[in-house]
Amino acid sequence: MKKSILDWIALILVIIGGLNWGLVAINPSYDVVAMIGGGMTGMIARIIYALVGLAALYAIYYLFKE
């Protein structure tokens, strides 16, 4: 099955989110998304977190897509 652009974007965002959580597990003060987005409460960080969450939901859909 050929992957669409949306499939690739979702996959990349899920990978970024997974790597970020891995870094947080190693060192809780090293949250790359929060550093880029101006802290946990920064608007940019919240948007990135929301996009990663939506990508994860899409990945669940993609898992069951034929």
VMD Tcl script that builds the backbone (N, CA, C; Angstrom):
set m [mol new atoms 198]
animate dup $m
set s [atomselect $m all]
$s set {name element resname resid chain x y z} {
  {N N MET 1 A 0.837 -1.168 0.000}
  {CA C MET 1 A 0.000 0.000 0.000}
  {C C MET 1 A 0.889 1.240 0.000}
  {N N LYS 2 A 0.608 2.170 -0.885}
  {CA C LYS 2 A 1.389 3.391 -1.007}
  {C C LYS 2 A 0.976 4.389 0.078}
  {N N LYS 3 A 1.966 5.047 0.676}
  {CA C LYS 3 A 1.694 6.026 1.728}
  {C C LYS 3 A 1.425 7.393 1.115}
  {N N SER 4 A 0.411 8.065 1.649}
  {CA C SER 4 A 0.093 9.423 1.200}
  {C C SER 4 A 0.971 10.418 1.966}
  {N N ILE 5 A 0.877 11.664 1.570}
  {CA C ILE 5 A 1.620 12.722 2.261}
  {C C ILE 5 A 1.176 12.798 3.724}
  {N N LEU 6 A -0.124 12.676 3.974}
  {CA C LEU 6 A -0.638 12.710 5.340}
  {C C LEU 6 A -0.066 11.560 6.168}
  {N N ASP 7 A 0.064 10.389 5.563}
  {CA C ASP 7 A 0.664 9.245 6.249}
  {C C ASP 7 A 2.092 9.561 6.678}
  {N N TRP 8 A 2.869 10.141 5.788}
  {CA C TRP 8 A 4.263 10.469 6.086}
  {C C TRP 8 A 4.365 11.538 7.164}
  {N N ILE 9 A 3.519 12.573 7.085}
  {CA C ILE 9 A 3.543 13.642 8.093}
  {C C ILE 9 A 3.210 13.067 9.468}
  {N N ALA 10 A 2.170 12.235 9.532}
  {CA C ALA 10 A 1.779 11.628 10.806}
  {C C ALA 10 A 2.905 10.755 11.347}
  {N N LEU 11 A 3.527 9.974 10.487}
  {CA C LEU 11 A 4.618 9.111 10.915}
  {C C LEU 11 A 5.788 9.917 11.475}
  {N N ILE 12 A 6.147 10.983 10.805}
  {CA C ILE 12 A 7.255 11.831 11.259}
  {C C ILE 12 A 6.926 12.477 12.602}
  {N N LEU 13 A 5.687 12.967 12.759}
  {CA C LEU 13 A 5.295 13.585 14.023}
  {C C LEU 13 A 5.272 12.585 15.168}
  {N N VAL 14 A 4.820 11.369 14.901}
  {CA C VAL 14 A 4.817 10.337 15.947}
  {C C VAL 14 A 6.250 9.979 16.333}
  {N N ILE 15 A 7.144 9.909 15.377}
  {CA C ILE 15 A 8.553 9.629 15.677}
  {C C ILE 15 A 9.155 10.760 16.505}
  {N N ILE 16 A 8.888 12.006 16.127}
  {CA C ILE 16 A 9.393 13.149 16.890}
  {C C ILE 16 A 8.866 13.101 18.323}
  {N N GLY 17 A 7.577 12.810 18.473}
  {CA C GLY 17 A 7.001 12.724 19.809}
  {C C GLY 17 A 7.610 11.606 20.627}
  {N N GLY 18 A 7.820 10.460 19.996}
  {CA C GLY 18 A 8.429 9.333 20.709}
  {C C GLY 18 A 9.849 9.623 21.133}
  {N N LEU 19 A 10.626 10.232 20.259}
  {CA C LEU 19 A 12.000 10.589 20.612}
  {C C LEU 19 A 12.028 11.620 21.730}
  {N N ASN 20 A 11.119 12.582 21.677}
  {CA C ASN 20 A 11.055 13.595 22.732}
  {C C ASN 20 A 10.737 12.959 24.079}
  {N N TRP 21 A 9.764 12.038 24.102}
  {CA C TRP 21 A 9.426 11.366 25.367}
  {C C TRP 21 A 10.582 10.493 25.848}
  {N N GLY 22 A 11.318 9.905 24.932}
  {CA C GLY 22 A 12.501 9.135 25.323}
  {C C GLY 22 A 13.551 10.012 25.981}
  {N N LEU 23 A 13.755 11.206 25.427}
  {CA C LEU 23 A 14.706 12.144 26.032}
  {C C LEU 23 A 14.225 12.608 27.405}
  {N N VAL 24 A 12.924 12.829 27.548}
  {CA C VAL 24 A 12.373 13.235 28.839}
  {C C VAL 24 A 12.564 12.120 29.868}
  {N N ALA 25 A 12.447 10.872 29.434}
  {CA C ALA 25 A 12.641 9.748 30.355}
  {C C ALA 25 A 14.095 9.677 30.835}
  {N N ILE 26 A 15.026 10.001 29.954}
  {CA C ILE 26 A 16.442 9.970 30.320}
  {C C ILE 26 A 16.785 11.141 31.236}
  {N N ASN 27 A 16.284 12.325 30.887}
  {CA C ASN 27 A 16.571 13.533 31.657}
  {C C ASN 27 A 15.330 14.425 31.610}
  {N N PRO 28 A 14.553 14.491 32.690}
  {CA C PRO 28 A 13.280 15.237 32.683}
  {C C PRO 28 A 13.406 16.715 32.330}
  {N N SER 29 A 14.564 17.297 32.499}
  {CA C SER 29 A 14.709 18.711 32.163}
  {C C SER 29 A 15.035 18.919 30.682}
  {N N TYR 30 A 15.146 17.845 29.917}
  {CA C TYR 30 A 15.516 17.949 28.509}
  {C C TYR 30 A 14.303 17.637 27.626}
  {N N ASP 31 A 13.390 18.584 27.546}
  {CA C ASP 31 A 12.195 18.462 26.712}
  {C C ASP 31 A 12.397 19.363 25.496}
  {N N VAL 32 A 12.754 18.775 24.361}
  {CA C VAL 32 A 13.100 19.537 23.162}
  {C C VAL 32 A 11.921 20.387 22.688}
  {N N VAL 33 A 10.717 19.832 22.709}
  {CA C VAL 33 A 9.550 20.577 22.244}
  {C C VAL 33 A 9.312 21.804 23.123}
  {N N ALA 34 A 9.418 21.638 24.431}
  {CA C ALA 34 A 9.231 22.773 25.338}
  {C C ALA 34 A 10.333 23.816 25.138}
  {N N MET 35 A 11.559 23.360 24.880}
  {CA C MET 35 A 12.649 24.297 24.656}
  {C C MET 35 A 12.411 25.102 23.383}
  {N N ILE 36 A 11.930 24.446 22.334}
  {CA C ILE 36 A 11.659 25.136 21.074}
  {C C ILE 36 A 10.459 26.063 21.221}
  {N N GLY 37 A 9.438 25.579 21.929}
  {CA C GLY 37 A 8.180 26.312 22.007}
  {C C GLY 37 A 8.041 27.267 23.158}
  {N N GLY 38 A 9.081 27.513 23.920}
  {CA C GLY 38 A 9.000 28.488 24.985}
  {C C GLY 38 A 8.438 27.958 26.283}
  {N N GLY 39 A 8.764 26.744 26.646}
  {CA C GLY 39 A 8.289 26.169 27.904}
  {C C GLY 39 A 7.009 25.378 27.705}
  {N N MET 40 A 6.636 24.636 28.753}
  {CA C MET 40 A 5.458 23.765 28.667}
  {C C MET 40 A 4.177 24.544 28.400}
  {N N THR 41 A 4.112 25.809 28.827}
  {CA C THR 41 A 2.883 26.581 28.641}
  {C C THR 41 A 2.940 27.481 27.413}
  {N N GLY 42 A 4.040 27.455 26.684}
  {CA C GLY 42 A 4.150 28.278 25.482}
  {C C GLY 42 A 3.183 27.812 24.407}
  {N N MET 43 A 2.652 28.759 23.662}
  {CA C MET 43 A 1.647 28.445 22.641}
  {C C MET 43 A 2.219 27.545 21.548}
  {N N ILE 44 A 3.451 27.792 21.126}
  {CA C ILE 44 A 4.053 26.962 20.078}
  {C C ILE 44 A 4.213 25.525 20.561}
  {N N ALA 45 A 4.657 25.361 21.808}
  {CA C ALA 45 A 4.816 24.013 22.366}
  {C C ALA 45 A 3.470 23.306 22.432}
  {N N ARG 46 A 2.436 24.016 22.843}
  {CA C ARG 46 A 1.103 23.407 22.929}
  {C C ARG 46 A 0.609 22.981 21.555}
  {N N ILE 47 A 0.886 23.773 20.537}
  {CA C ILE 47 A 0.482 23.412 19.174}
  {C C ILE 47 A 1.230 22.168 18.718}
  {N N ILE 48 A 2.538 22.104 18.987}
  {CA C ILE 48 A 3.324 20.928 18.601}
  {C C ILE 48 A 2.812 19.686 19.314}
  {N N TYR 49 A 2.545 19.806 20.629}
  {CA C TYR 49 A 2.008 18.668 21.383}
  {C C TYR 49 A 0.664 18.224 20.804}
  {N N ALA 50 A -0.182 19.178 20.432}
  {CA C ALA 50 A -1.491 18.842 19.850}
  {C C ALA 50 A -1.320 18.131 18.512}
  {N N LEU 51 A -0.396 18.604 17.680}
  {CA C LEU 51 A -0.151 17.966 16.386}
  {C C LEU 51 A 0.375 16.548 16.547}
  {N N VAL 52 A 1.257 16.354 17.519}
  {CA C VAL 52 A 1.779 15.004 17.776}
  {C C VAL 52 A 0.652 14.090 18.259}
  {N N GLY 53 A -0.228 14.606 19.113}
  {CA C GLY 53 A -1.369 13.824 19.576}
  {C C GLY 53 A -2.319 13.456 18.447}
  {N N LEU 54 A -2.597 14.406 17.570}
  {CA C LEU 54 A -3.454 14.118 16.412}
  {C C LEU 54 A -2.787 13.105 15.487}
  {N N ALA 55 A -1.471 13.218 15.325}
  {CA C ALA 55 A -0.745 12.257 14.493}
  {C C ALA 55 A -0.827 10.853 15.084}
  {N N ALA 56 A -0.785 10.759 16.410}
  {CA C ALA 56 A -0.912 9.446 17.053}
  {C C ALA 56 A -2.298 8.858 16.811}
  {N N LEU 57 A -3.327 9.691 16.888}
  {CA C LEU 57 A -4.682 9.215 16.589}
  {C C LEU 57 A -4.784 8.752 15.135}
  {N N TYR 58 A -4.174 9.503 14.238}
  {CA C TYR 58 A -4.179 9.106 12.828}
  {C C TYR 58 A -3.405 7.802 12.635}
  {N N ALA 59 A -2.328 7.612 13.406}
  {CA C ALA 59 A -1.546 6.378 13.303}
  {C C ALA 59 A -2.393 5.170 13.708}
  {N N ILE 60 A -3.269 5.353 14.693}
  {CA C ILE 60 A -4.176 4.269 15.082}
  {C C ILE 60 A -5.107 3.946 13.913}
  {N N TYR 61 A -5.643 4.990 13.276}
  {CA C TYR 61 A -6.497 4.782 12.098}
  {C C TYR 61 A -5.706 4.076 10.994}
  {N N TYR 62 A -4.472 4.532 10.765}
  {CA C TYR 62 A -3.640 3.968 9.705}
  {C C TYR 62 A -3.343 2.491 9.954}
  {N N LEU 63 A -3.219 2.119 11.209}
  {CA C LEU 63 A -2.947 0.739 11.577}
  {C C LEU 63 A -4.043 -0.199 11.076}
  {N N PHE 64 A -5.290 0.267 11.129}
  {CA C PHE 64 A -6.424 -0.575 10.746}
  {C C PHE 64 A -6.929 -0.307 9.331}
  {N N LYS 65 A -6.321 0.656 8.635}
  {CA C LYS 65 A -6.715 0.994 7.278}
  {C C LYS 65 A -6.280 -0.121 6.320}
  {N N GLU 66 A -7.114 -0.462 5.397}
  {CA C GLU 66 A -6.761 -1.527 4.426}
  {C C GLU 66 A -6.111 -0.966 3.198}
}
mol reanalyze $m
mol bondsrecalc $m
mol representation Tube
mol addrep $m
